[in-house]
């Protein structure tokens, strides 16, 4: 473990939401988070925890068909992307993808590999894998902003 990586574990759905809430406290505006893992690993569940912790009280649904679900959370704009059904990364250009990634937004991107070449690089990559009946979340920072988030998580542990 380093100051650029942390591993979290979630034994069930409630624990995954709790991980999201914990993560929300460590993220700052301008952060780009890639969520990687197979279908059913809990990417949307983790996102739900983040969105709820930042003040959204309604439903948090997967943007599988819309590609992006926006949330206005006070001064913060949170955008939850699900690129699973994206046919071609160029489609992101047509939807004005670059307008979402600003200094006052937090972007969560499921299936980021489908947007390679168009998406900005991640500050934090979260890889979710099965561990027994639960999940193992490995968080890897790839920028100073991501590293600061990892350090805040480590300090809060």
DSSP file (Angstrom, degrees, kcal/mol; ACC not computed):
  #  RESIDUE AA STRUCTURE BP1 BP2  ACC     N-H-->O    O-->H-N    N-H-->O    O-->H-N    TCO  KAPPA ALPHA  PHI   PSI    X-CA   Y-CA   Z-CA
    1    1 A X              0   0    0      0, 0.0     2,-0.2     0, 0.0     5,-0.1   0.000 360.0 360.0 360.0 140.1    0.0    0.0    0.0
    2    2 A X    >   -     0   0    0      3,-0.4     3,-1.1     0, 0.0     0, 0.0  -0.700 360.0 -90.4-131.0-175.5    1.2    3.5   -0.8
    3    3 A X  T 3  S+     0   0    0      1,-0.2   148,-0.3    -2,-0.2   147,-0.1   0.399 125.9  55.6 -80.7   6.3   -0.1    7.0   -0.6
    4    4 A X  T 3  S+     0   0    0      1,-0.1   137,-3.2   146,-0.1     2,-0.3   0.330 108.9  46.7-113.1   2.6   -1.4    6.4   -4.2
    5    5 A X  E <   +A  140   0A   0     -3,-1.1    -3,-0.4   135,-0.2     2,-0.3  -1.000  52.4 172.1-148.8 143.7   -3.5    3.3   -3.5
    6    6 A X  E     -A  139   0A   0    133,-1.8   133,-3.1    -2,-0.3     2,-0.5  -0.987  19.3-144.4-147.1 148.4   -6.0    2.0   -1.0
    7    7 A X  E     -A  138   0A   0     -2,-0.3     2,-0.3   131,-0.2   131,-0.2  -0.961  16.8-175.5-116.8 130.9   -8.1   -1.1   -0.8
    8    8 A X  E     -A  137   0A   0    129,-2.8   129,-3.2    -2,-0.5     2,-0.4  -0.852  10.4-148.9-118.1 157.3  -11.6   -1.2    0.6
    9    9 A X  E     -A  136   0A   0     -2,-0.3     2,-0.4   127,-0.2   127,-0.2  -0.977   7.5-167.8-129.5 145.1  -13.9   -4.1    1.1
   10   10 A X  E     -A  135   0A   0    125,-2.6   125,-3.3    -2,-0.4   121,-0.2  -0.991   6.9-167.9-131.5 123.2  -17.7   -4.4    1.0
   11   11 A X  S    S-     0   0    0     -2,-0.4     2,-0.3   123,-0.3    -1,-0.1   0.711  72.9  -6.9 -84.3 -19.9  -19.4   -7.5    2.2
   12   12 A X  S  > S-     0   0    0    123,-0.1     4,-1.9     1,-0.1     5,-0.1  -0.899  87.6 -75.1-158.6-175.2  -22.8   -6.6    0.8
   13   13 A X  H  > S+     0   0    0     -2,-0.3     4,-2.3     1,-0.2     5,-0.2   0.898 125.9  52.5 -61.4 -42.6  -24.8   -3.9   -1.0
   14   14 A X  H  > S+     0   0    0      1,-0.2     4,-2.2     2,-0.2    -1,-0.2   0.893 109.5  49.8 -61.6 -39.0  -25.2   -1.8    2.2
   15   15 A X  H  > S+     0   0    0      2,-0.2     4,-2.2     1,-0.2    -1,-0.2   0.850 108.1  53.7 -68.2 -33.6  -21.4   -1.9    2.7
   16   16 A X  H  X S+     0   0    0     -4,-1.9     4,-2.0     2,-0.2    -2,-0.2   0.915 109.0  48.2 -66.6 -42.3  -20.9   -0.8   -0.9
   17   17 A X  H  X S+     0   0    0     -4,-2.3     4,-2.2     1,-0.2    -2,-0.2   0.911 110.6  52.2 -61.7 -41.8  -23.1    2.2   -0.4
   18   18 A X  H  X S+     0   0    0     -4,-2.2     4,-2.4     1,-0.2    -2,-0.2   0.883 106.6  52.9 -62.4 -38.6  -21.2    3.0    2.8
   19   19 A X  H  X S+     0   0    0     -4,-2.2     4,-2.6     1,-0.2    -1,-0.2   0.909 108.5  51.2 -61.3 -41.1  -17.9    2.8    0.8
   20   20 A X  H  X S+     0   0    0     -4,-2.0     4,-2.5     2,-0.2    -2,-0.2   0.905 109.6  49.1 -62.0 -41.6  -19.4    5.3   -1.6
   21   21 A X  H  X S+     0   0    0     -4,-2.2     4,-1.2     2,-0.2    -2,-0.2   0.898 111.9  48.6 -65.8 -40.1  -20.4    7.6    1.2
   22   22 A X  H  < S+     0   0    0     -4,-2.4     4,-0.5     1,-0.2     3,-0.3   0.910 112.2  49.2 -64.0 -42.5  -16.9    7.3    2.7
   23   23 A X  H >X S+     0   0    0     -4,-2.6     3,-1.6     1,-0.2     4,-0.9   0.885 102.3  62.1 -64.8 -39.7  -15.4    8.0   -0.7
   24   24 A X  H >< S+     0   0    0     -4,-2.5     3,-0.7     1,-0.3    -1,-0.2   0.869  98.9  56.4 -55.0 -38.4  -17.6   11.1   -1.3
   25   25 A X  T 3< S+     0   0    0     -4,-1.2    -1,-0.3    -3,-0.3    -2,-0.2   0.712 108.7  47.8 -67.2 -19.6  -16.0   12.8    1.7
   26   26 A X  T <4 S+     0   0    0     -3,-1.6    -1,-0.2    -4,-0.5     2,-0.2   0.577  95.1  89.2 -97.5 -11.7  -12.6   12.4    0.1
   27   27 A X    <<  -     0   0    0     -4,-0.9     2,-0.3    -3,-0.7   119,-0.1  -0.596  56.6-161.9 -92.0 149.2  -13.4   13.7   -3.3
   28   28 A X    >   -     0   0    0     -2,-0.2     3,-1.4   117,-0.1    77,-0.0  -0.874  35.9 -79.5-123.8 159.1  -13.2   17.3   -4.4
   29   29 A X  T 3  S+     0   0    0     -2,-0.3    77,-0.2     1,-0.2    75,-0.1  -0.226 115.0  38.6 -54.8 145.3  -14.7   19.2   -7.4
   30   30 A X  T 3  S+     0   0    0     75,-3.1     2,-0.3     1,-0.3    -1,-0.2   0.345  84.7 136.4  94.8  -5.3  -12.9   18.6  -10.6
   31   31 A X    <   -     0   0    0     -3,-1.4    76,-2.4    74,-0.2     2,-0.5  -0.570  41.2-156.3 -83.1 137.3  -12.2   15.0   -9.9
   32   32 A X  E     -b  107   0A   0     -2,-0.3    91,-2.8    74,-0.2    92,-1.8  -0.964  12.1-169.5-111.3 121.4  -12.6   12.3  -12.6
   33   33 A X  E     -bc 108 124A   0     74,-3.2    76,-3.0    -2,-0.5     2,-0.5  -0.952   8.9-155.7-116.4 123.6  -13.3    8.8  -11.3
   34   34 A X  E     -bc 109 125A   0     90,-2.5    92,-3.2    -2,-0.5     2,-0.6  -0.847   7.1-156.5 -94.7 132.8  -13.2    5.7  -13.5
   35   35 A X  E     -bc 110 126A   0     74,-3.1    76,-1.3    -2,-0.5    77,-0.4  -0.948  17.1-178.6-112.1 114.4  -15.2    2.8  -12.2
   36   36 A X  E     + c   0 127A   0     90,-3.3    92,-3.0    -2,-0.6     2,-0.2  -0.881  23.1  99.6-118.3 145.6  -14.0   -0.5  -13.6
   37   37 A X        -     0   0    0     -2,-0.4    92,-0.1    90,-0.2    74,-0.1  -0.741  65.9 -72.3 155.4 158.7  -15.3   -4.0  -13.0
   38   38 A X    >   -     0   0    0     90,-0.4     3,-1.5    -2,-0.2     5,-0.3  -0.086  69.3 -68.1 -65.0 169.2  -17.5   -6.7  -14.6
   39   39 A X  T 3  S+     0   0    0      1,-0.2    -1,-0.2     2,-0.1     0, 0.0  -0.331 122.4  20.8 -55.4 138.0  -21.3   -6.5  -14.9
   40   40 A X  T 3  S+     0   0    0     -3,-0.1    -1,-0.2     1,-0.1    -2,-0.1   0.583  83.8 120.5  80.1  10.1  -22.9   -6.8  -11.5
   41   41 A X  S <  S-     0   0    0     -3,-1.5    -2,-0.1    -4,-0.1    88,-0.1   0.655  87.7 -99.6 -83.4 -14.3  -19.8   -5.8   -9.4
   42   42 A X  S  > S+     0   0    0     -4,-0.2     4,-2.7    -5,-0.1     5,-0.2   0.668  74.1 139.5 110.0  19.2  -21.5   -2.8   -7.8
   43   43 A X  H  > S+     0   0    0     -5,-0.3     4,-2.1     1,-0.2     5,-0.1   0.927  81.9  42.1 -61.0 -45.1  -20.3    0.3   -9.8
   44   44 A X  H  > S+     0   0    0      2,-0.2     4,-2.4     1,-0.2    -1,-0.2   0.868 112.8  54.0 -71.0 -35.3  -23.7    1.9   -9.8
   45   45 A X  H  > S+     0   0    0      2,-0.2     4,-1.8     1,-0.2    -2,-0.2   0.916 109.6  47.6 -63.9 -43.0  -24.3    0.9   -6.1
   46   46 A X  H  X S+     0   0    0     -4,-2.7     4,-1.8     1,-0.2    -2,-0.2   0.917 111.2  51.6 -62.0 -43.1  -21.0    2.6   -5.2
   47   47 A X  H  X S+     0   0    0     -4,-2.1     4,-2.9     1,-0.2     5,-0.2   0.891 104.8  57.0 -60.8 -39.9  -22.1    5.7   -7.3
   48   48 A X  H  X S+     0   0    0     -4,-2.4     4,-2.7     1,-0.2     5,-0.2   0.913 105.7  50.6 -58.2 -43.4  -25.4    5.7   -5.4
   49   49 A X  H  X S+     0   0    0     -4,-1.8     4,-2.2     2,-0.2    -1,-0.2   0.901 111.9  47.4 -61.5 -41.1  -23.5    6.0   -2.1
   50   50 A X  H  X S+     0   0    0     -4,-1.8     4,-1.4     2,-0.2    -2,-0.2   0.951 113.8  46.3 -64.3 -49.9  -21.4    8.9   -3.4
   51   51 A X  H  <>S+     0   0    0     -4,-2.9     5,-1.9     1,-0.2    -2,-0.2   0.904 114.6  47.4 -62.5 -43.3  -24.4   10.8   -4.8
   52   52 A X  H ><5S+     0   0    0     -4,-2.7     3,-1.8    -5,-0.2    -1,-0.2   0.907 109.0  53.7 -65.2 -41.8  -26.4   10.3   -1.7
   53   53 A X  H 3<5S+     0   0    0     -4,-2.2    -1,-0.2     1,-0.3    -2,-0.2   0.791 104.3  56.9 -63.9 -26.7  -23.6   11.4    0.6
   54   54 A X  T 3<5S-     0   0    0     -4,-1.4    -1,-0.3    -3,-0.2    -2,-0.2   0.379 132.4 -85.7 -89.2   5.1  -23.3   14.6   -1.4
   55   55 A X  T < 5S+     0   0    0     -3,-1.8     2,-0.5     1,-0.3    -3,-0.2   0.448  80.1 136.3 115.5   0.8  -26.9   15.5   -0.7
   56   56 A X      < -     0   0    0     -5,-1.9    -1,-0.3     1,-0.1    -2,-0.1  -0.691  23.7-179.7 -82.9 128.5  -29.1   13.9   -3.3
   57   57 A X        +     0   0    0     -2,-0.5    -1,-0.1     2,-0.1     3,-0.1   0.565  54.0  77.6-104.9 -10.0  -32.2   12.4   -1.7
   58   58 A X  S    S-     0   0    0      1,-0.2     2,-0.1    -6,-0.0    -2,-0.0  -0.041  95.4 -56.0 -85.5-167.4  -34.0   10.9   -4.7
   59   59 A X        -     0   0    0      1,-0.0     2,-0.6    -7,-0.0    -1,-0.2  -0.365  40.8-148.7 -69.5 149.1  -33.4    7.7   -6.6
   60   60 A X        -     0   0    0     -3,-0.1     2,-0.3    -2,-0.1   -12,-0.1  -0.952  24.8-177.4-119.7 107.6  -30.0    7.1   -8.2
   61   61 A X        -     0   0    0     -2,-0.6     2,-0.3   -13,-0.0     8,-0.0  -0.700  33.1 -99.4-107.9 158.9  -30.4    5.1  -11.3
   62   62 A X        -     0   0    0     -2,-0.3     2,-0.5     1,-0.1     3,-0.4  -0.585  23.6-143.6 -73.4 130.7  -27.9    3.7  -13.8
   63   63 A X     >  +     0   0    0     -2,-0.3     4,-2.1     1,-0.2    19,-0.5  -0.119  54.8 135.2 -85.7  40.5  -27.6    5.9  -16.8
   64   64 A X  T  4 S+     0   0    0     -2,-0.5    21,-0.4     1,-0.2    -1,-0.2   0.867  78.3  29.8 -57.2 -40.5  -27.2    2.9  -19.1
   65   65 A X  T  4 S+     0   0    0     -3,-0.4    -1,-0.2     1,-0.1    -2,-0.1   0.752 125.9  42.9 -94.8 -25.6  -29.5    4.1  -21.8
   66   66 A X  T  4 S-     0   0    0     -4,-0.2     2,-1.0     1,-0.1    -2,-0.2   0.581  92.8-141.5 -94.0 -10.8  -29.0    7.9  -21.4
   67   67 A X  S  < S+     0   0    0     -4,-2.1    15,-1.9    15,-0.2     2,-0.4  -0.118  78.3  42.9  73.1 -35.1  -25.2    7.7  -21.0
   68   68 A X  E     -D   81   0A   0     -2,-1.0     2,-0.5    13,-0.2    13,-0.2  -0.999  58.5-165.6-143.4 140.2  -25.2   10.4  -18.4
   69   69 A X  E     -D   80   0A   0     11,-2.2    11,-2.3    -2,-0.4     2,-0.3  -0.978  21.1-150.6-121.5 115.2  -27.3   11.3  -15.3
   70   70 A X  E     -D   79   0A   0     -2,-0.5     2,-0.4     9,-0.2     9,-0.2  -0.617  10.6-169.6 -88.8 146.5  -26.7   14.8  -14.0
   71   71 A X  E     -D   78   0A   0      7,-2.5     7,-2.9    -2,-0.3     2,-0.7  -0.993  12.3-152.9-133.2 126.1  -27.1   15.8  -10.3
   72   72 A X  E     +D   77   0A   0     -2,-0.4     2,-0.6     5,-0.2     5,-0.2  -0.890  19.1 176.1 -97.9 112.3  -27.0   19.4   -9.1
   73   73 A X  E >   -D   76   0A   0      3,-3.1     3,-1.9    -2,-0.7     2,-0.4  -0.724  58.1 -75.0-121.0  78.9  -25.8   19.3   -5.5
   74   74 A X  T 3  S-     0   0    0     -2,-0.6    -1,-0.1     1,-0.3   -19,-0.0  -0.549 114.7 -10.8  66.7-124.3  -25.5   22.9   -4.4
   75   75 A X  T 3  S+     0   0    0     -2,-0.4     2,-0.4    -3,-0.1    -1,-0.3   0.643 123.4  89.5 -78.2 -15.8  -22.4   24.3   -6.0
   76   76 A X  E <   -D   73   0A   0     -3,-1.9    -3,-3.1   -22,-0.1     2,-0.6  -0.686  60.9-157.6 -92.0 133.6  -21.3   20.9   -7.2
   77   77 A X  E     -De  72 105A   0     27,-2.0    29,-2.5    -2,-0.4     2,-0.5  -0.947  14.1-167.9-103.9 118.0  -22.3   19.4  -10.5
   78   78 A X  E     -De  71 106A   0     -7,-2.9    -7,-2.5    -2,-0.6     2,-0.5  -0.926   2.9-167.8-109.7 131.1  -22.0   15.6  -10.4
   79   79 A X  E     -De  70 107A   0     27,-2.6    29,-2.8    -2,-0.5     2,-0.7  -0.976   4.8-162.4-121.3 123.2  -22.2   13.6  -13.6
   80   80 A X  E     -De  69 108A   0    -11,-2.3   -11,-2.2    -2,-0.5     2,-0.4  -0.917  14.0-168.6-106.9 112.3  -22.6    9.8  -13.5
   81   81 A X  E     -De  68 109A   0     27,-3.5    29,-2.8    -2,-0.7     2,-0.4  -0.790  15.5-173.3-102.1 142.1  -21.7    8.2  -16.9
   82   82 A X  E     + e   0 110A   0    -15,-1.9     3,-0.4   -19,-0.5   -15,-0.2  -0.914   5.6 176.5-131.6 107.1  -22.4    4.6  -17.9
   83   83 A X    >   +     0   0    0     27,-2.2     3,-1.7    -2,-0.4    28,-0.1   0.213  44.8 113.8 -96.9  14.7  -20.7    4.0  -21.3
   84   84 A X  T 3  S+     0   0    0      1,-0.3    -1,-0.2   -17,-0.1   -20,-0.1   0.872  83.5  39.3 -55.1 -41.4  -21.6    0.3  -21.4
   85   85 A X  T 3  S+     0   0    0    -21,-0.4     2,-0.3    -3,-0.4    -1,-0.3   0.321  83.5 128.9 -94.2   8.3  -24.0    0.8  -24.4
   86   86 A X    <   -     0   0    0     -3,-1.7     3,-0.1     1,-0.2    -3,-0.1  -0.481  41.2-165.1 -66.7 126.3  -21.8    3.3  -26.2
   87   87 A X  S    S+     0   0    0      1,-0.3     2,-0.3    -2,-0.3    -1,-0.2   0.878  71.7   5.9 -80.0 -39.4  -21.2    2.1  -29.8
   88   88 A X    >   -     0   0    0      1,-0.1     3,-2.3    27,-0.0     4,-0.4  -0.991  66.1-128.0-148.5 133.7  -18.3    4.4  -30.7
   89   89 A X  T >> S+     0   0    0     -2,-0.3     3,-1.6     1,-0.3     4,-0.5   0.787 106.4  70.7 -54.7 -27.2  -16.3    6.8  -28.6
   90   90 A X  H >> S+     0   0    0      1,-0.3     4,-1.2     2,-0.2     3,-0.9   0.771  81.8  72.6 -62.1 -24.7  -16.9    9.5  -31.2
   91   91 A X  H <> S+     0   0    0     -3,-2.3     4,-1.2     1,-0.3    -1,-0.3   0.823  88.3  62.9 -58.3 -29.5  -20.6    9.6  -30.0
   92   92 A X  H <4>S+     0   0    0     -3,-1.6     5,-2.1    -4,-0.4    -1,-0.3   0.854  97.3  55.7 -64.8 -34.6  -19.3   11.3  -26.9
   93   93 A X  H X<5S+     0   0    0     -3,-0.9     3,-1.5    -4,-0.5    -1,-0.2   0.900 104.1  54.2 -62.7 -40.6  -18.1   14.2  -29.0
   94   94 A X  H 3<5S+     0   0    0     -4,-1.2    -1,-0.2     1,-0.3    -2,-0.2   0.792 106.4  51.5 -66.6 -28.0  -21.6   14.7  -30.4
   95   95 A X  T 3<5S-     0   0    0     -4,-1.2    -1,-0.3    -3,-0.2    -2,-0.2   0.395 118.0-111.4 -90.3   5.3  -23.1   14.9  -26.8
   96   96 A X  T X 5 +     0   0    0     -3,-1.5     3,-2.0    -4,-0.2     4,-0.4   0.889  49.6 173.5  72.1  39.9  -20.6   17.6  -25.9
   97   97 A X  G >>< +     0   0    0     -5,-2.1     3,-1.6     1,-0.3     4,-0.7   0.808  69.8  62.5 -52.1 -37.7  -18.7   15.4  -23.4
   98   98 A X  G 34 S+     0   0    0      1,-0.3     3,-0.4     2,-0.2    -1,-0.3   0.760  92.1  66.5 -64.7 -23.5  -15.9   18.0  -22.8
   99   99 A X  G <4 S+     0   0    0     -3,-2.0    -1,-0.3     1,-0.2    -2,-0.2   0.709  96.5  56.4 -69.7 -19.4  -18.5   20.4  -21.3
  100  100 A X  T <4 S+     0   0    0     -3,-1.6     2,-1.4    -4,-0.4    -1,-0.2   0.784  90.0  75.2 -81.4 -28.4  -19.1   18.0  -18.4
  101  101 A X     <  +     0   0    0     -4,-0.7     2,-0.2    -3,-0.4    -1,-0.2  -0.645  68.2 137.4 -94.0  85.6  -15.5   17.8  -17.2
  102  102 A X    >   -     0   0    0     -2,-1.4     3,-1.4   -25,-0.1   -72,-0.2  -0.686  68.6 -98.2-122.7 174.4  -15.0   21.2  -15.4
  103  103 A X  T 3  S+     0   0    0      1,-0.3   -72,-0.1    -2,-0.2    -2,-0.0   0.685 121.6  47.8 -68.4 -18.8  -13.4   22.4  -12.3
  104  104 A X  T 3  S+     0   0    0    -75,-0.1   -27,-2.0   -74,-0.1     2,-0.3   0.181 100.2  84.0-108.5  18.1  -16.7   22.5  -10.4
  105  105 A X  E <   - e   0  77A   0     -3,-1.4   -75,-3.1   -29,-0.2     2,-0.5  -0.872  60.6-149.7-120.0 155.0  -17.9   19.0  -11.5
  106  106 A X  E     - e   0  78A   0    -29,-2.5   -27,-2.6    -2,-0.3     2,-0.5  -0.992  20.0-160.7-117.8 124.2  -17.3   15.5  -10.2
  107  107 A X  E     -be  32  79A   0    -76,-2.4   -74,-3.2    -2,-0.5     2,-0.5  -0.932  10.5-170.2-116.7 123.0  -17.5   12.9  -12.9
  108  108 A X  E     -be  33  80A   0    -29,-2.8   -27,-3.5    -2,-0.5     2,-0.6  -0.945  12.5-166.8-107.4 123.5  -18.1    9.2  -12.2
  109  109 A X  E >   -be  34  81A   0    -76,-3.0   -74,-3.1    -2,-0.5     3,-0.5  -0.922   7.6-164.9-123.5 110.3  -17.5    7.1  -15.3
  110  110 A X  E 3  S+be  35  82A   0    -29,-2.8   -27,-2.2    -2,-0.6   -74,-0.2  -0.705  80.6  12.1 -85.7 143.4  -18.6    3.4  -15.6
  111  111 A X  T >  S+     0   0    0    -76,-1.3     3,-1.5    -2,-0.3    -1,-0.2   0.916  74.3 171.1  58.5  49.4  -17.1    1.4  -18.5
  112  112 A X  G X   +     0   0    0     -3,-0.5     3,-2.1   -77,-0.4     7,-0.2   0.760  64.9  73.3 -63.3 -25.3  -14.4    4.1  -19.3
  113  113 A X  G >  S+     0   0    0      1,-0.3     3,-1.2     2,-0.2    -1,-0.3   0.789  88.3  63.4 -60.0 -25.5  -12.6    1.9  -21.7
  114  114 A X  G <  S+     0   0    0     -3,-1.5    -1,-0.3     1,-0.2    -2,-0.2   0.623 104.9  45.9 -74.4 -11.5  -15.5    2.4  -24.2
  115  115 A X  G X> S+     0   0    0     -3,-2.1     4,-2.4    -4,-0.2     3,-2.1   0.188  80.2 147.6-113.6  15.5  -14.7    6.1  -24.3
  116  116 A X  T <4  +     0   0    0     -3,-1.2   -27,-0.1     1,-0.3     4,-0.1  -0.196  67.2  24.2 -55.5 140.0  -10.9    5.9  -24.7
  117  117 A X  T 34 S+     0   0    0      2,-0.3    -1,-0.3     1,-0.1    -4,-0.0   0.164 125.7  52.0  91.5 -18.6   -9.4    8.6  -26.8
  118  118 A X  T <4 S+     0   0    0     -3,-2.1    -2,-0.2     2,-0.1    -1,-0.1   0.716  90.3  78.7-114.4 -43.4  -12.2   11.0  -26.0
  119  119 A X  S  < S-     0   0    0     -4,-2.4    -2,-0.3    -7,-0.2     3,-0.1  -0.348  84.0-113.3 -67.9 147.2  -12.5   10.9  -22.2
  120  120 A X        -     0   0    0      1,-0.1    -1,-0.1    -4,-0.1    -2,-0.1  -0.414  47.9 -85.5 -69.9 159.9  -10.1   12.9  -20.1
  121  121 A X        -     0   0    0      1,-0.1     2,-0.2    -2,-0.1    -1,-0.1  -0.275  48.7-105.5 -65.3 155.1   -7.7   10.8  -17.9
  122  122 A X        -     0   0    0      1,-0.1   -89,-0.2    -3,-0.1     3,-0.2  -0.510  15.0-158.9 -80.0 147.3   -8.9    9.7  -14.5
  123  123 A X  S    S+     0   0    0    -91,-2.8    19,-2.5     1,-0.3    20,-1.0   0.753  89.8  20.6 -84.3 -33.7   -7.7   11.2  -11.3
  124  124 A X  E     -cF  33 141A   0    -92,-1.8   -90,-2.5    17,-0.2     2,-0.5  -0.997  67.7-159.9-141.1 129.4   -8.8    8.0   -9.5
  125  125 A X  E     -cF  34 140A   0     15,-2.7    15,-2.7    -2,-0.4     2,-0.6  -0.954   8.3-164.7-111.7 123.6   -9.4    4.5  -10.9
  126  126 A X  E     -cF  35 139A   0    -92,-3.2   -90,-3.3    -2,-0.5     2,-0.6  -0.935   2.3-166.5-110.7 117.1  -11.6    2.2   -8.8
  127  127 A X  E     -cF  36 138A   0     11,-2.6    11,-2.6    -2,-0.6     2,-0.5  -0.909   5.4-160.8-105.7 122.4  -11.4   -1.5   -9.8
  128  128 A X  E     + F   0 137A   0    -92,-3.0   -90,-0.4    -2,-0.6     2,-0.3  -0.898  15.4 170.4-109.2 127.1  -14.1   -3.6   -8.2
  129  129 A X  E     - F   0 136A   0      7,-2.4     7,-2.9    -2,-0.5     2,-0.2  -0.916  38.6 -96.5-131.5 157.1  -13.7   -7.4   -8.1
  130  130 A X  E     - F   0 135A   0     -2,-0.3     2,-0.3     5,-0.2     5,-0.3  -0.512  34.3-177.9 -70.6 138.5  -15.5  -10.2   -6.4
  131  131 A X  E >   - F   0 134A   0      3,-2.2     3,-2.2    -2,-0.2     2,-0.3  -0.847  64.0 -55.5-138.7 101.6  -14.1  -11.3   -3.1
  132  132 A X  T 3  S-     0   0    0     -2,-0.3    -1,-0.1     1,-0.3  -121,-0.0  -0.508 118.3 -26.3  62.3-127.4  -16.0  -14.3   -1.7
  133  133 A X  T 3  S+     0   0    0     -2,-0.3    -1,-0.3    -3,-0.1     2,-0.1   0.453 136.9  57.4 -93.5  -1.3  -19.6  -13.1   -1.5
  134  134 A X  E <  S- F   0 131A   0     -3,-2.2    -3,-2.2  -122,-0.0     2,-0.3  -0.140  85.7 -97.3-108.8-155.5  -18.5   -9.5   -1.2
  135  135 A X  E     -AF  10 130A   0   -125,-3.3  -125,-2.6    -5,-0.3     2,-0.5  -0.964  12.4-148.5-134.5 148.5  -16.4   -7.0   -3.2
  136  136 A X  E     -AF   9 129A   0     -7,-2.9    -7,-2.4    -2,-0.3     2,-0.6  -0.976  15.6-161.5-114.3 126.4  -12.8   -5.8   -3.1
  137  137 A X  E     -AF   8 128A   0   -129,-3.2  -129,-2.8    -2,-0.5     2,-0.6  -0.942   2.6-166.7-112.7 117.8  -12.3   -2.2   -4.3
  138  138 A X  E     -AF   7 127A   0    -11,-2.6   -11,-2.6    -2,-0.6     2,-0.6  -0.922   6.2-161.4-104.8 121.4   -8.8   -1.1   -5.3
  139  139 A X  E     -AF   6 126A   0   -133,-3.1  -133,-1.8    -2,-0.6     2,-0.5  -0.905   8.0-174.5-106.2 122.0   -8.4    2.6   -5.6
  140  140 A X  E     -AF   5 125A   0    -15,-2.7   -15,-2.7    -2,-0.6     2,-0.3  -0.971  14.7-144.7-120.6 122.7   -5.4    3.9   -7.6
  141  141 A X  E     + F   0 124A   0   -137,-3.2   -17,-0.2    -2,-0.5   -18,-0.1  -0.669  19.4 175.5 -84.4 136.7   -4.5    7.5   -7.9
  142  142 A X        +     0   0    0    -19,-2.5     2,-0.3    -2,-0.3   -18,-0.2   0.371  67.0  35.5-120.6   1.5   -3.1    8.7  -11.2
  143  143 A X  S  > S-     0   0    0    -20,-1.0     4,-2.5  -139,-0.1     5,-0.2  -0.893  90.2-100.2-140.9 172.8   -2.9   12.4  -10.5
  144  144 A X  H  > S+     0   0    0     -2,-0.3     4,-2.3     2,-0.2     5,-0.1   0.871 123.7  53.8 -62.6 -36.7   -2.2   14.7   -7.5
  145  145 A X  H  > S+     0   0    0      2,-0.2     4,-1.6     1,-0.2    -1,-0.2   0.912 110.7  45.8 -64.7 -42.0   -5.9   15.2   -7.1
  146  146 A X  H  > S+     0   0    0      2,-0.2     4,-2.2     1,-0.2    -2,-0.2   0.888 110.9  53.0 -66.1 -39.5   -6.5   11.4   -6.9
  147  147 A X  H  X S+     0   0    0     -4,-2.5     4,-2.6     1,-0.2    -2,-0.2   0.891 106.1  53.2 -63.5 -39.5   -3.5   11.0   -4.6
  148  148 A X  H  X S+     0   0    0     -4,-2.3     4,-2.1     2,-0.2    -1,-0.2   0.888 108.3  50.9 -63.0 -38.1   -5.1   13.6   -2.2
  149  149 A X  H  X S+     0   0    0     -4,-1.6     4,-2.1     2,-0.2    -2,-0.2   0.923 110.3  48.6 -64.5 -44.3   -8.3   11.7   -2.2
  150  150 A X  H  X S+     0   0    0     -4,-2.2     4,-2.5     1,-0.2    -2,-0.2   0.915 111.1  50.7 -61.3 -43.4   -6.5    8.4   -1.3
  151  151 A X  H  X S+     0   0    0     -4,-2.6     4,-2.3  -148,-0.3    -1,-0.2   0.875 108.6  51.4 -64.2 -37.3   -4.6   10.2    1.4
  152  152 A X  H  X S+     0   0    0     -4,-2.1     4,-1.6     2,-0.2    -1,-0.2   0.900 111.0  48.8 -65.8 -39.1   -7.9   11.6    2.9
  153  153 A X  H  X S+     0   0    0     -4,-2.1     4,-0.8     2,-0.2    -2,-0.2   0.917 111.7  49.0 -64.2 -42.8   -9.3    8.1    2.9
  154  154 A X  H >< S+     0   0    0     -4,-2.5     3,-0.7     1,-0.2    -2,-0.2   0.901 110.9  50.1 -63.2 -40.7   -6.2    6.7    4.6
  155  155 A X  H 3< S+     0   0    0     -4,-2.3    -1,-0.2     1,-0.2    -2,-0.2   0.814 110.6  50.0 -68.3 -30.1   -6.4    9.4    7.2
  156  156 A X  H 3<        0   0    0     -4,-1.6    -1,-0.2     1,-0.2    -2,-0.2   0.586 360.0 360.0 -83.7 -10.8  -10.0    8.7    7.9
  157  157 A X    <<        0   0    0     -4,-0.8    -1,-0.2    -3,-0.7    -2,-0.1   0.493 360.0 360.0 -71.0 360.0   -9.5    4.9    8.3
